[in-house]
């Protein structure tokens, strides 16, 4: 199986979407390498970075689902390298 490493950067501007964001990330927990969340109270937003090592389609699907949520922005940065497990 060919995988890539990517970082999905998520900005939550709507706290009502937090549960759905957490559910989507948990659904991919087999591929998640690490996660960091930062509540930015001054601006009333939360910032989450998720490092994932998975097939390309898993990364794209997760990022797309996150970006469709109300008040959520998601962008993905991919490693140039692929890995075969």
RODRENSE-332407 format. One record per residue: residue in three letters; x, y, z of N, C-alpha, C, O in turn. Coordinates in nm, 4 decimals, always signed. Layout:
<nodes>
NODE  type  nX  nY  nZ  caX  caY  caZ  cX  cY  cZ  oX  oY  oZ
NODE  ALA  X  Y  Z  X  Y  Z  X  Y  Z  X  Y  Z
...
</nodes>
This chain:
<nodes>
NODE  type  nX  nY  nZ  caX  caY  caZ  cX  cY  cZ  oX  oY  oZ
NODE  UNK  +0.0847  -0.1177  +0.0000  +0.0000  +0.0000  +0.0000  +0.0894  +0.1242  +0.0000  +0.1791  +0.1367  +0.0834
NODE  UNK  +0.0649  +0.2146  -0.0925  +0.1428  +0.3380  -0.1026  +0.0786  +0.4463  -0.0154  -0.0417  +0.4710  -0.0235
NODE  UNK  +0.1610  +0.5102  +0.0679  +0.1102  +0.6157  +0.1556  +0.1919  +0.7435  +0.1379  +0.3028  +0.7427  +0.0846
NODE  UNK  +0.1332  +0.8518  +0.1843  +0.2024  +0.9810  +0.1885  +0.1847  +1.0398  +0.3273  +0.0887  +1.0087  +0.3977
NODE  UNK  +0.2776  +1.1241  +0.3651  +0.2658  +1.1979  +0.4904  +0.2145  +1.3368  +0.4559  +0.2613  +1.3999  +0.3611
NODE  UNK  +0.1180  +1.3833  +0.5337  +0.0605  +1.5149  +0.5107  +0.0260  +1.5801  +0.6444  +0.0119  +1.5131  +0.7468
NODE  UNK  +0.0128  +1.7121  +0.6404  -0.0348  +1.7881  +0.7556  -0.1634  +1.8565  +0.7124  -0.1656  +1.9306  +0.6142
NODE  UNK  -0.2699  +1.8310  +0.7863  -0.3972  +1.8989  +0.7613  -0.4097  +2.0085  +0.8660  -0.4116  +1.9814  +0.9861
NODE  UNK  -0.4182  +2.1316  +0.8193  -0.4342  +2.2474  +0.9087  -0.5811  +2.2860  +0.9093  -0.6422  +2.3059  +0.8043
NODE  UNK  -0.6365  +2.2964  +1.0288  -0.7789  +2.3223  +1.0443  -0.7983  +2.4460  +1.1306  -0.7373  +2.4586  +1.2367
NODE  UNK  -0.8832  +2.5371  +1.0849  -0.9220  +2.6523  +1.1660  -1.0720  +2.6439  +1.1885  -1.1509  +2.6397  +1.0941
NODE  UNK  -1.1096  +2.6414  +1.3163  -1.2507  +2.6351  +1.3537  -1.2964  +2.7725  +1.3991  -1.2482  +2.8257  +1.4991
NODE  UNK  -1.3890  +2.8286  +1.3253  -1.4454  +2.9582  +1.3608  -1.5828  +2.9428  +1.4235  -1.6442  +3.0411  +1.4651
NODE  UNK  -1.6308  +2.8195  +1.4303  -1.7639  +2.7905  +1.4821  -1.7528  +2.6734  +1.5789  -1.7279  +2.5604  +1.5368
NODE  UNK  -1.7709  +2.6990  +1.7068  -1.7519  +2.5935  +1.8075  -1.8544  +2.4813  +1.7955  -1.8335  +2.3735  +1.8512
NODE  UNK  -1.9630  +2.5036  +1.7252  -2.0639  +2.3988  +1.7112  -2.0150  +2.2848  +1.6214  -2.0765  +2.1781  +1.6187
NODE  UNK  -1.9064  +2.3056  +1.5488  -1.8526  +2.2020  +1.4595  -1.7437  +2.1167  +1.5243  -1.6934  +2.0233  +1.4618
NODE  UNK  -1.7070  +2.1473  +1.6476  -1.5959  +2.0774  +1.7124  -1.6213  +1.9274  +1.7233  -1.5310  +1.8483  +1.6958
NODE  UNK  -1.7402  +1.8868  +1.7622  -1.7699  +1.7443  +1.7787  -1.7558  +1.6701  +1.6462  -1.7015  +1.5597  +1.6431
NODE  UNK  -1.8034  +1.7283  +1.5379  -1.7947  +1.6627  +1.4072  -1.6494  +1.6566  +1.3586  -1.6082  +1.5568  +1.2994
NODE  UNK  -1.5719  +1.7623  +1.3831  -1.4298  +1.7607  +1.3476  -1.3587  +1.6476  +1.4216  -1.2838  +1.5711  +1.3608
NODE  UNK  -1.3815  +1.6367  +1.5515  -1.3191  +1.5312  +1.6308  -1.3606  +1.3927  +1.5828  -1.2784  +1.3012  +1.5801
NODE  UNK  -1.4861  +1.3762  +1.5452  -1.5349  +1.2474  +1.4952  -1.4649  +1.2098  +1.3650  -1.4216  +1.0957  +1.3486
NODE  UNK  -1.4534  +1.3046  +1.2726  -1.3881  +1.2765  +1.1453  -1.2413  +1.2383  +1.1642  -1.1918  +1.1463  +1.0991
NODE  UNK  -1.1725  +1.3089  +1.2529  -1.0322  +1.2760  +1.2801  -1.0222  +1.1387  +1.3466  -0.9340  +1.0598  +1.3127
NODE  UNK  -1.1107  +1.1103  +1.4395  -1.1101  +0.9802  +1.5079  -1.1381  +0.8657  +1.4118  -1.0844  +0.7562  +1.4286
NODE  UNK  -1.2214  +0.8896  +1.3114  -1.2499  +0.7865  +1.2113  -1.1250  +0.7451  +1.1345  -1.1205  +0.6357  +1.0783
NODE  UNK  -1.0238  +0.8311  +1.1314  -0.8972  +0.8030  +1.0618  -0.7839  +0.7765  +1.1597  -0.6668  +0.7882  +1.1235
NODE  UNK  -0.8171  +0.7411  +1.2825  -0.7155  +0.7300  +1.3878  -0.6062  +0.6276  +1.3574  -0.4958  +0.6391  +1.4107
NODE  UNK  -0.6337  +0.5286  +1.2741  -0.5306  +0.4311  +1.2376  -0.4159  +0.4956  +1.1596  -0.3049  +0.4427  +1.1565
NODE  UNK  -0.4432  +0.6091  +1.0973  -0.3439  +0.6768  +1.0140  -0.2835  +0.8014  +1.0792  -0.1823  +0.8530  +1.0316
NODE  UNK  -0.3441  +0.8497  +1.1866  -0.2984  +0.9740  +1.2489  -0.1680  +0.9508  +1.3242  -0.1594  +0.8644  +1.4115
NODE  UNK  -0.0669  +1.0293  +1.2888  +0.0635  +1.0226  +1.3548  +0.0628  +1.1102  +1.4795  +0.1177  +1.0723  +1.5829
NODE  UNK  +0.0003  +1.2278  +1.4696  -0.0060  +1.3195  +1.5823  -0.1039  +1.4314  +1.5553  -0.1441  +1.4561  +1.4416
NODE  UNK  -0.1409  +1.4976  +1.6619  -0.2398  +1.6041  +1.6527  -0.2065  +1.7095  +1.7566  -0.1668  +1.6775  +1.8686
NODE  UNK  -0.2231  +1.8365  +1.7182  -0.2007  +1.9454  +1.8127  -0.3160  +2.0440  +1.7975  -0.3477  +2.0869  +1.6866
NODE  UNK  -0.3776  +2.0790  +1.9078  -0.4862  +2.1761  +1.9066  -0.4503  +2.2975  +1.9901  -0.3961  +2.2850  +2.0999
NODE  UNK  -0.4811  +2.4151  +1.9371  -0.4518  +2.5397  +2.0067  -0.5778  +2.6249  +2.0118  -0.6258  +2.6703  +1.9079
NODE  UNK  -0.6322  +2.6474  +2.1312  -0.7451  +2.7402  +2.1413  -0.6920  +2.8839  +2.1425  -0.6120  +2.9205  +2.2286
NODE  UNK  -0.7366  +2.9633  +2.0481  -0.6920  +3.1029  +2.0397  -0.8067  +3.1891  +2.0926  -0.8876  +3.2424  +2.0166
NODE  UNK  -0.8108  +3.2007  +2.2247  -0.9229  +3.2660  +2.2921  -0.9393  +3.4125  +2.2530  -1.0517  +3.4618  +2.2433
NODE  UNK  -0.8298  +3.4814  +2.2306  -0.8366  +3.6231  +2.1944  -0.9204  +3.6437  +2.0680  -0.9924  +3.7429  +2.0568
NODE  UNK  -0.9113  +3.5507  +1.9735  -0.9836  +3.5618  +1.8461  -1.1089  +3.4741  +1.8409  -1.1861  +3.4811  +1.7453
NODE  UNK  -1.1286  +3.3923  +1.9433  -1.2477  +3.3069  +1.9475  -1.2453  +3.1941  +1.8458  -1.3503  +3.1512  +1.7979
NODE  UNK  -1.1259  +3.1457  +1.8124  -1.1136  +3.0358  +1.7175  -1.0258  +2.9264  +1.7771  -0.9597  +2.9462  +1.8791
NODE  UNK  -1.0265  +2.8121  +1.7123  -0.9365  +2.7026  +1.7496  -0.8599  +2.6613  +1.6256  -0.9127  +2.6642  +1.5144
NODE  UNK  -0.7343  +2.6226  +1.6459  -0.6475  +2.5813  +1.5373  -0.6005  +2.4394  +1.5680  -0.5521  +2.4115  +1.6777
NODE  UNK  -0.6150  +2.3508  +1.4711  -0.5748  +2.2109  +1.4885  -0.4841  +2.1720  +1.3726  -0.5129  +2.2027  +1.2569
NODE  UNK  -0.3745  +2.1043  +1.4048  -0.2874  +2.0462  +1.3029  -0.2890  +1.8953  +1.3217  -0.2713  +1.8455  +1.4329
NODE  UNK  -0.3100  +1.8235  +1.2132  -0.3134  +1.6775  +1.2170  -0.2092  +1.6243  +1.1187  -0.2125  +1.6566  +0.9999
NODE  UNK  -0.1176  +1.5434  +1.1687  -0.0198  +1.4770  +1.0824  -0.0732  +1.3371  +1.0541  -0.1086  +1.2628  +1.1457
NODE  UNK  -0.0785  +1.3025  +0.9254  -0.1388  +1.1758  +0.8850  -0.0469  +1.1058  +0.7850  +0.0131  +1.1704  +0.6991
NODE  UNK  -0.0365  +0.9755  +0.7965  +0.0409  +0.8917  +0.7044  -0.0553  +0.7872  +0.6509  -0.0841  +0.6881  +0.7180
NODE  UNK  -0.1048  +0.8094  +0.5304  -0.2104  +0.7235  +0.4772  -0.2122  +0.7280  +0.3251  -0.1395  +0.8064  +0.2639
NODE  UNK  -0.2957  +0.6435  +0.2638  -0.3131  +0.6539  +0.1192  -0.3689  +0.7919  +0.0826  -0.4401  +0.8541  +0.1613
NODE  UNK  -0.3358  +0.8378  -0.0365  -0.3769  +0.9693  -0.0850  -0.5271  +0.9918  -0.0731  -0.5700  +1.1002  -0.0337
NODE  UNK  -0.6074  +0.8916  -0.1063  -0.7527  +0.9097  -0.1051  -0.8078  +0.9319  +0.0353  -0.9070  +1.0028  +0.0521
NODE  UNK  -0.7447  +0.8724  +0.1361  -0.7886  +0.8936  +0.2752  -0.7632  +1.0380  +0.3160  -0.8483  +1.1015  +0.3783
NODE  UNK  -0.6466  +1.0895  +0.2809  -0.6117  +1.2281  +0.3143  -0.7076  +1.3243  +0.2455  -0.7604  +1.4155  +0.3091
NODE  UNK  -0.7300  +1.3044  +0.1168  -0.8179  +1.3930  +0.0402  -0.9616  +1.3897  +0.0923  -1.0270  +1.4934  +0.1036
NODE  UNK  -1.0090  +1.2711  +0.1233  -1.1454  +1.2573  +0.1747  -1.1614  +1.3277  +0.3086  -1.2582  +1.4009  +0.3293
NODE  UNK  -1.0666  +1.3060  +0.3998  -1.0742  +1.3707  +0.5310  -1.0702  +1.5219  +0.5169  -1.1527  +1.5915  +0.5761
NODE  UNK  -0.9764  +1.5732  +0.4403  -0.9645  +1.7176  +0.4222  -1.0907  +1.7764  +0.3591  -1.1372  +1.8829  +0.3996
NODE  UNK  -1.1451  +1.7068  +0.2605  -1.2670  +1.7541  +0.1952  -1.3865  +1.7578  +0.2890  -1.4628  +1.8544  +0.2891
NODE  UNK  -1.4029  +1.6528  +0.3690  -1.5144  +1.6479  +0.4651  -1.5002  +1.7576  +0.5700  -1.5988  +1.8200  +0.6090
NODE  UNK  -1.3772  +1.7810  +0.6155  -1.3550  +1.8861  +0.7149  -1.3896  +2.0234  +0.6570  -1.4553  +2.1043  +0.7225
NODE  UNK  -1.3453  +2.0486  +0.5349  -1.3678  +2.1781  +0.4715  -1.5129  +2.2086  +0.4416  -1.5489  +2.3249  +0.4235
NODE  UNK  -1.5976  +2.1058  +0.4359  -1.7400  +2.1258  +0.4081  -1.8202  +2.1611  +0.5332  -1.9360  +2.2017  +0.5234
NODE  UNK  -1.7591  +2.1457  +0.6505  -1.8310  +2.1760  +0.7749  -1.8477  +2.3263  +0.7930  -1.7622  +2.4048  +0.7519
NODE  UNK  -1.9570  +2.3647  +0.8540  -1.9876  +2.5053  +0.8811  -1.8814  +2.5668  +0.9721  -1.8542  +2.5143  +1.0800
NODE  UNK  -1.8216  +2.6776  +0.9292  -1.7238  +2.7493  +1.0100  -1.5889  +2.6819  +1.0217  -1.5121  +2.7123  +1.1130
NODE  UNK  -1.5585  +2.5900  +0.9299  -1.4312  +2.5172  +0.9337  -1.3559  +2.5400  +0.8035  -1.4122  +2.5262  +0.6950
NODE  UNK  -1.2276  +2.5752  +0.8151  -1.1391  +2.5845  +0.6994  -1.0324  +2.4776  +0.7151  -0.9779  +2.4596  +0.8240
NODE  UNK  -1.0021  +2.4059  +0.6062  -0.9003  +2.3011  +0.6112  -0.8143  +2.3083  +0.4865  -0.8651  +2.3193  +0.3749
NODE  UNK  -0.6842  +2.3020  +0.5067  -0.5867  +2.2995  +0.3977  -0.4863  +2.1889  +0.4267  -0.4566  +2.1593  +0.5424
NODE  UNK  -0.4348  +2.1287  +0.3210  -0.3441  +2.0159  +0.3366  -0.2111  +2.0432  +0.2671  -0.2073  +2.0920  +0.1541
NODE  UNK  -0.1025  +2.0108  +0.3365  +0.0323  +2.0158  +0.2786  +0.0844  +1.8728  +0.2741  +0.0854  +1.8027  +0.3753
NODE  UNK  +0.1280  +1.8299  +0.1548  +0.1725  +1.6924  +0.1333  +0.3243  +1.6831  +0.1243  +0.3909  +1.7734  +0.0738
NODE  UNK  +0.3772  +1.5720  +0.1744  +0.5172  +1.5392  +0.1509  +0.5332  +1.5051  +0.0027  +0.4397  +1.4558  -0.0604
NODE  UNK  +0.6492  +1.5308  -0.0513  +0.6764  +1.4951  -0.1904  +0.7020  +1.3457  -0.2067  +0.6953  +1.2931  -0.3178
NODE  UNK  +0.7310  +1.2781  -0.0973  +0.7698  +1.1375  -0.1016  +0.6513  +1.0460  -0.0745  +0.5590  +1.0809  -0.0009
NODE  UNK  +0.6558  +0.9285  -0.1355  +0.5577  +0.8247  -0.1055  +0.6309  +0.7088  -0.0398  +0.7518  +0.6925  -0.0557
NODE  UNK  +0.5569  +0.6304  +0.0327  +0.6139  +0.5165  +0.1059  +0.5327  +0.3924  +0.0739  +0.4110  +0.4001  +0.0565
NODE  UNK  +0.5985  +0.2795  +0.0663  +0.5312  +0.1520  +0.0445  +0.5467  +0.0654  +0.1682  +0.6577  +0.0307  +0.2085
NODE  UNK  +0.4340  +0.0315  +0.2271  +0.4359  -0.0525  +0.3481  +0.4146  -0.1971  +0.3123  +0.4129  -0.2830  +0.4004
</nodes>
